[in-house]
Amino acid sequence: MAHLKTKATTKDLTQREQWKWNIVRPLYQKGLTRFDIINLVKFIDKMMTLPPPLQTEFNQKLEQHEKELNMPFLSTIEEMAEERGEAKGEIKGARKTCQNNIIKILSNRFNNVTKLMSESLKKIEDITILEKLLLSSINVNSLEEFQRLIDTELQQNQ
């Protein structure tokens, strides 16, 4: 139904928002588990995308509906936001760990890592590039050579 109504409302997003609501609201009355409701709403959200103002309106309706039903769990919108935050935190943590490991290896090999090099590493957000640099830190011949590797990566990703 979500797919059919998404196709039918390509030019009328207000109508799509209404249909999305008409599809999601009954899920709460069907005796589904919290897990099933959250996953179905996520699926419908991805399929029936809305512009931000209409998505906000939909989210408010959903939150109000959950309050009226006295739902004992986070709203689906809060649940999705929490999951996105956790994923971002995991990526940020992996990036920081990789950056710290590079600095530890270089400090162990060459005694002194410059602040400039540390700051340059913090500018790199792509974990695959950091992993590549981590491996390079083991074999690089000097800090200058390693700084050139960092600079090359930064230039390529601008």
C-alpha positions in Angstrom: 0.0 0.0 0.0 2.8 2.4 0.9 4.5 1.8 -2.5 1.2 2.3 -4.4 0.4 5.5 -2.6 3.9 6.8 -3.0 3.6 6.3 -6.8 0.1 7.9 -6.8 1.2 11.0 -4.9 4.3 12.0 -6.7 2.8 15.5 -7.4 0.8 15.9 -4.3 3.0 15.6 -1.2 0.3 16.8 1.2 -1.8 13.9 0.0 1.2 11.6 0.5 1.6 12.8 4.1 -2.1 12.0 4.7 -1.8 8.6 3.1 1.3 7.9 5.2 -0.6 8.8 8.3 -3.5 6.5 7.2 -1.1 3.6 6.7 0.9 4.1 9.9 -1.9 4.9 12.4 -3.6 1.4 12.2 -0.3 -0.4 12.9 -0.9 0.5 16.6 -4.3 -1.1 16.7 -3.2 -4.4 15.0 -1.6 -5.8 18.2 1.9 -5.6 16.7 5.0 -5.7 18.9 7.0 -2.5 19.6 9.8 -3.9 17.4 7.4 -4.6 14.5 5.8 -1.2 14.7 9.2 0.6 14.8 10.5 -1.4 11.8 7.4 -1.0 9.7 7.3 2.8 10.4 11.0 3.0 9.4 10.3 1.1 6.2 7.3 3.3 5.4 9.4 6.5 6.2 12.0 5.5 3.7 9.5 4.7 1.0 7.1 7.6 1.6 9.6 10.5 1.9 8.3 13.9 2.6 9.8 17.4 2.5 10.9 18.6 6.0 7.7 20.7 6.9 5.4 17.8 6.0 7.7 15.3 7.8 7.6 17.4 10.9 3.8 17.5 10.7 3.7 13.8 10.3 6.1 13.3 13.3 3.9 15.5 15.5 0.8 13.5 14.6 2.6 10.3 15.4 4.0 11.5 18.7 0.5 12.8 19.7 -1.1 9.5 18.7 1.5 7.6 20.8 0.7 9.9 23.8 -3.0 9.3 23.4 -2.4 5.6 23.4 -0.2 6.0 26.4 2.6 4.0 24.7 5.2 2.9 27.2 8.1 3.4 24.9 10.0 6.0 22.9 8.2 7.3 19.9 9.5 5.8 16.6 10.9 9.2 15.7 12.9 9.3 19.0 14.0 5.7 18.5 15.3 6.4 15.0 17.1 9.6 16.1 18.7 7.6 19.0 19.9 4.9 16.6 21.4 7.5 14.2 23.1 9.1 17.1 24.6 5.8 18.3 25.9 5.0 14.8 27.5 8.5 14.5 29.0 8.0 17.9 30.5 4.7 16.9 32.0 6.2 13.8 33.4 9.1 15.7 34.9 6.8 18.3 36.5 4.6 15.6 37.9 7.6 13.9 39.4 9.0 17.2 40.9 5.6 18.1 42.5 5.3 14.7 43.9 8.9 15.0 45.2 8.1 18.5 46.8 4.9 17.4 48.6 6.7 14.5 50.0 9.2 16.9 51.1 6.5 19.4 52.9 4.6 16.7 54.6 7.6 15.3 55.6 8.9 18.8 57.0 5.5 19.6 59.0 5.4 16.4 60.1 9.0 16.1 59.8 10.4 19.7 57.9 13.6 18.9 54.8 14.1 16.8 54.2 17.7 16.0 51.0 19.5 16.9 50.5 20.4 13.2 50.6 16.7 12.4 48.0 15.9 15.1 45.8 18.7 13.9 46.1 17.5 10.3 45.1 14.0 11.3 42.0 15.4 13.1 40.9 17.0 9.8 40.6 13.5 8.2 37.1 12.1 8.8 37.1 9.2 6.4 37.9 6.1 8.4 39.3 4.2 5.4 41.9 6.9 4.8 42.8 6.8 8.5 43.2 3.1 8.4 45.4 3.4 5.4 47.5 6.0 7.2 47.7 3.8 10.3 49.3 1.0 8.2 51.6 3.6 6.6 52.7 4.8 10.1 54.3 1.4 10.7 56.6 1.6 7.7 57.1 5.3 7.0 60.8 6.5 7.1 60.3 9.9 8.7 57.7 12.2 10.2 58.2 14.5 7.2 57.3 11.6 4.8 54.2 10.9 6.9 53.1 14.5 6.8 53.4 14.4 3.0 51.0 11.4 3.1 48.5 13.3 5.2 48.8 16.4 3.0 48.2 14.3 -0.1 45.1 12.7 1.4 43.8 16.1 2.5 44.3 17.6 -1.0 42.6 14.7 -2.7 39.5 14.9 -0.5 38.8 18.6 -0.7 
